[in-house]
Amino acid sequence: MALIKSISGIRGTIGGRSGDGLTPLDVVKFTAAFGQWLRQRNPGLQTVVIGRDGRLSGEMVSKLVAATLQGIGLNVIDLGLSTTPTVELAVTGEGAAGGIILTASHNPIQWNALKLLNETGEFISAQDGADVLAIAEAEAIDFAEVRKLGQYRTDTTWLQQHIDLILALPLVDREAIAARNFRVVVDAVNSTGGLAVPMLLEALGVEHITKLHCEPTGNFAHNPEPLPENLRDIIKEMEKGTADLGIVVDPDVDRLAFICEDGSPFGEEYTLVAVADYILKHGKEKPGQSVNTVSNLSSTVALRDITQKHGGQHFASAVGEVNVVEMMKANKAPIGGEGNGGIIYPELHYGRDALVGIALFLTHLARFGKSASMLRRTYPNYYISKNKIELTPDINVDAVLDRIQAKYARNPINTIDGVKIEFDKEWVHLRKSNTEPIIRIYSESETLATADHLAGKIINDIREVISEKR
């Protein structure tokens, strides 16, 4: 069992004892603390928006969250089965004090989480999160008396409102998409993307849609992280040669990956690269428009190359959506995100949004006029090797990273988030995950073999350090 409290919210496995997993007691405790924090932060705002992905535990957790917020005296608008970006948009659209998204994103079926939003529909900061945790630990919570309990209502219109807002964006070209008569396959891992993505595609004029795992039952048909090794079903479907594009989203629809017409992965890292190329190309046509970009330290340097090609500057942030957003605002970046397929397009909102990513990518592909695989070949080739080491409670991660940093002290090193080591034409980034009890080891090179070799070398270094300390 696991319970992780981090910049990504309160995340844990369902079941077990309180404090060791995301039990009903933990859900109530942290929801109440967040509700208390919201009332202190915005006394004049009395509404909270909630929504969930399709997980098996989602309905149970949602009922606990809604009732707890009502007990604090806050009104609840429940979007029901929804997406993370839809809830984010609904917070500002409803003038709410904040929001809670009930999703563990790419984590397996036994996980769920409370992802916490402020009044701007953005994830709360690390300091705000610390304040919420302090309230929870102190149990400094004032519940409402009976005549001041919050009200509850459902609103199932926000998915359509989200899609309408996307269609209204100047750089989304529905006519160009419809004219290409795309044949699209969708894999939504049996979560809410199975509702949202086909709705969007139909609104964009896509008439030929093949649905794989699009029933939001919560019984994930495969590991929900949209990596090539987990996408055998859609790759097999695309290899038939009857479709133009495969679209894959994670359970809460904030991560996006594409499969080319020949069954080859477009590359999760290249989702952002392609969309940024399209946005920056048109940004240059606007006087005074910034052409800067932001991604996190674990993302491909291909985005840097594309940004420089358009005359802009690329900035690298610490991992975590809130960190990317903060740096995007500071550098007026019109596009940014994370290499895990997370598109952040401020013209719509400051949040990772697979739906707007799909609309922008399809517009780019339609105007390109050729196949997805040909579009992919227009971008520089880098390969990232993504690895991880499982953690046990006795491992001191900071001490391990300090030892690795000391070993490679002669190399350029960035320590704003874990340890990133630069080599001649490669890099490796080591950091403790915000969402799982693991150390992530990402490495990138111009060949996959070299990236894998570098990752293997660093993994061996880490194991040596761990074994020495036992």
C-alpha positions, 0 to 999 in steps of 0.5 A: 500500500502507498500514500504519496503527498506531493506537488501532484496532490494526494495519491495512493492505493485503495484499501488497507489501513489509514495513512498507508493507502488512500482509504476513506478516512484519508480521502475525508481528512485531506478533502476537509483540509483542502476545503478549509484552505479554500475558505481561508483563501477566498472567503467570498467564493463558496463553490468547488468543482469536482470531476473524476476519471473512469476508475473503479474507485472513482464513484466511491471517492467522489461521494466522499469528497462531495459530502466532505466539502458540503460538510465544510459549508462549500457548494459542490458542482459535480461534473461526474465522468470528466477529464482533468482539463475539463475540470480546470476549465470549469473552475474558472467558468463557474467562478469557483474557489477551486476544484478537485480532480479524482484521478491517479492519471497514468497510475494502474487500476489500484490507485486514485488521487485528489488533484487540487486546483486553485481559483484559476483552475491551476494546480496549487503550488508547493507552498499551498500544498504544504499549507493544506497538509499542515491543516490536515495534520493539525486537524484544524478544520471548522465544519459547518453547522446544519443550516450552513451545509453546502449544496450539491448539484451535477453538471454534465455539460462541461465536456461539450463546453470544453469542446466548443472552446477548442473549436473557437480557437483561431489556430484550430481549423475544422474545415481543413481537418474535415476536408482531409477525411481522416480515418482515426483509431482511438485507444482511451484505456476504458476511461473518460477519454472514451467519451471525450475524444470521440465527441471532439473528433466528431465536432472536428468533422472526423467521420471515420472513428474506430474505438478501442477500449473506449467504454469508461468502465475503469477496467483498464485494458492495459497499463494506462501509461501511454508508452509504446510497450503498452499500446500493442492493440492500437499498433496492431490495428494501425498496422492493417493500413486502413487508418491515418492516425492513432490517438492514445490518451491516459485515464484523465486525458491530460497526456497524449500520444499518436500512432502513425499510419504504418503502426509506428509510434509518433513518439510521446515526446514528439507530441509537444514538438509537433504542436509547438512547431505549428504554434510557433510558425504562426506566432512568428506572423504576429508582431510582438508575439513571443516564440519561446517554449518551456518543457521540463528537464526530462523532456527531449531537446528536440523542442529546443531545436524547433524553438531555436529554428523559429527564433525563440528561446527554450526554457527547462523547468523542474518536473511538474505541471505547476513548475512548467506553468510558472516558467511559461508565464515568466517567459510569455511562452505561447506553448509548452508542456511536458515530454510525456505528451502533455500540451499546455496551450495558454490561449485556452488555459494553463493546464495539460490538455490532450483534447486541445492537443488533438485539435491542434495536431490534426490541424497541423497534419491536415495543412501539412497534407501528407502522412503522420510518419512523413511529418515525424521525419521532418523533426530532429531525431533523439531517443529517450530511454525511460527507466525506474528503480523501485524504492524501499522505505530504508533508501535515502534518495537524497543521499543516493543522488548526492553520491551520483552528483559527486561521481560526475562532478566534472560534468555540467550538472543541474540540480533544480529537480533531482540531478541532471547530468550533461554529457557530450551529446547526451544527458541523463536525469535522475529524480524521485517521482512525485507520483510513485515510490520510484527513482526515475532515470531518463536519458537521451541520445541520438541513438536508442542504443546509446541512451539505453547504455547510458541509463544502464550505466547510471542504474548500476551506479545507483545500485552500487551506492544503495548496496554500499549503504546496506 
